[in-house]
Amino acid sequence: MTKKLYLPLLMAAVVALSSCDKKLGELSNDNFTVTPQVLEAVGGKVPATINGKFPEKYFSKKAVVEVTPVLRWNGGEAKGQPAVFQGEKVEGNDQTISYKMGGSYTMKTSFDYVPAMAKSELYLEFSAKVGSKVVTVPAVKVADGVVSTSEFVEQTLSSATPATGADAFQRIIKEKKDAQIMFLIQQANVRASELKAAKAFNADVKETSAAPNKKISNIEISAYASPDGGLDLNTNLAEHRQDNTAKVIAKNLKKDKLDVNVDTRYTAEDWEGFQELVSKSNIQDKELILRVLSMYQDPERREQEIKNISSVYKTLADEILPQLRRSRLTLNYEVIGKSNEEIANLAATDAKQLSLEELLYAATLTKDAAKQEAIYNKATQLFPNDYRAYNNLGKLAYQAGNIDKADSYLKKALSIKSTPEVNMNLGLVALAKGDKAAAESYLGKASGTPELNETLGNLYIAQGQYDRAVSAFGSKASNSAALAQILAKDYNKAKTTLANVEKKDAYTDYLNAVLGARTNNASMVTSNLKAAIAKDPTLAKKAATDLEFAKYFTDADFMNLVK
């Protein structure tokens, strides 16, 4: 509940300003209301609204009073925007206060937050004149501050997840090799000239079968007839081409003692192949032919309509149709990559024997950050034009808390290629440095990264957009997500989130203590502060001045923890 703080103007001041007695005395705070009662940092600012009231017969008709909000702390202060008020006989553009009726006013002010403000006080300073005479009025304290829980995002950011430049390593890669056996029009026998193609294909099969890192899946034989002539004729023709091709392949496999599964099929009229060849050609009336194919599905009608295009049919017969009289041979096989053990060993002993993808994959085989860093450094040496190793070195540096080092690696990655993951990580670095504008710019180029919403959630906390931050985090169980929920005053959700944080640290415990303070749970405060300070002793000093715990500053258990 907002506490009202009032500023009565001394009777002596009333007399001075209303009866030409120019002596002003001390002021109290009874005529001021400050919202919030305890100031709070929001988005890097400390906003405050000050409502004041000048009582009846107080403000001299010749008086000018300037009121300046000042936030003071040990060793420093910050001044807000002043407001000037004038009596009824003063010529000027400031707010005029009636002598007889008095007057109310509202001042909005904001200070740039600095950590020292955590233990500070808000004062109002006065500069007053009656006519030409300067009157000294002592400053008046009107509020305490500053609750700086929102600035805890600087700590929770350390557990945010940077984006990885992923490897494209595949242990098993499917490959294939193709060959063709061509046939003459209306013939299905495999000519001697085509046996060479079958023999060369068989040599590929033999070589693949003998390779230690390759495994044959099967051989496919697909036989076709061109879409000219009757359907029955073409069906018989395609089937015989399939059978004759299969016999040649089987004979060659048997000769080389190769046991390979052979699958066969045939297509009576290869309209699909016909359409593909026509679309890639430069023949006259190509678009008209393709239109006929789209208009008619019946094979005989298609053939007749195309033959009606007499100007082009001879070109089709000479250039397109012969290419469709064939059997296609396909060798399907798998290339089997190195084992995890082989890759890890080579990464440590002879990285030059690894491809880029294998080397990047090697870093995923260990959880040791030092080993990962060594692998990525080798990758930058062997493959300096790939951004991913630099990005991942930046990720490791960020997770180690070395923000400048992370920034350097990530800027190098960006110079090679501007990718979503590099921009996402630079957004994190910018946030860690307190540069919200740069963070927003980088994150605008990070669409598609899985970690983006988490980073946006942290940005929204830093901007003071707490509900938006909660939405961005979704169901993510992290310190930052819980912080957003606390700031948005969704304490039940925050409690659940903190309970489900996978890697709990000192900040997890500290946030639980804050949650305890906000929900009036004293045991929750002390037990979690004790755990937090045990993990990070510097948090004792923070807690000792943290206004989240103001009601416990006289509690013996609390004071014993933070002393």
BELGI-V508169 format. One record per residue. NEAR is the number of other C-alpha atoms within 12 Angstrom. Layout:
NEAR
NEAR
This chain:
9
16
21
23
30
26
31
27
35
26
24
23
33
32
25
30
40
30
22
23
22
28
24
34
23
22
28
22
30
24
27
34
31
36
30
29
26
34
37
40
35
33
32
34
27
40
32
35
31
40
32
32
29
35
28
22
26
35
46
40
32
32
43
34
39
28
33
30
37
33
41
32
23
14
11
16
22
29
25
28
23
23
30
28
41
35
36
28
21
26
16
15
15
19
26
29
34
28
28
19
19
28
25
24
24
23
29
24
30
29
30
23
34
28
28
25
36
37
34
34
33
43
34
40
32
30
26
35
32
34
24
13
20
20
26
21
26
21
27
30
30
40
35
32
40
41
38
38
46
44
38
37
43
33
28
40
39
33
32
40
34
38
38
35
37
27
25
18
24
20
21
17
20
19
19
24
26
24
31
32
40
38
34
24
26
27
25
31
29
30
20
14
15
25
25
20
26
36
27
21
31
33
23
30
39
26
21
28
27
17
16
14
19
27
27
33
25
26
33
32
38
36
41
47
44
43
42
36
26
21
22
18
21
30
27
24
35
40
31
32
40
39
27
32
43
33
21
31
43
28
19
27
26
15
15
20
15
25
22
26
21
28
24
29
25
32
32
34
35
33
32
22
27
33
28
19
24
31
21
14
19
15
23
19
21
27
20
22
34
27
18
25
29
18
15
18
15
17
27
20
21
28
31
21
25
32
22
16
22
17
17
24
26
18
22
32
26
14
20
30
34
28
28
40
43
42
45
37
38
32
37
29
30
24
22
20
24
28
20
21
16
22
32
27
24
24
37
27
16
18
31
21
21
29
25
33
31
34
43
42
38
39
41
28
23
22
12
14
22
16
22
31
32
27
42
42
31
31
38
29
19
23
24
20
18
29
37
42
43
44
46
46
44
44
45
38
28
37
27
20
24
20
29
22
24
33
34
25
34
44
32
28
34
30
20
21
22
24
31
33
39
47
43
46
56
48
47
53
45
33
40
35
27
28
22
29
20
23
32
30
23
33
37
26
23
29
21
17
26
21
30
37
34
40
50
43
44
54
50
39
43
44
29
31
24
32
25
25
34
39
23
26
34
26
23
34
30
40
44
48
51
50
50
49
43
38
39
27
20
22
27
19
26
38
32
23
32
37
23
19
28
14
16
24
27
30
41
41
35
43
49
42
40
47
40
29
31
28
22
19
19
24
21
26
36
35
24
34
43
30
27
32
31
20
19
21
21
19
30
28
20
30
40
28
30
37
30
36
38
26
22
30
22
13
19
14
18
30
23
19
28
31
20
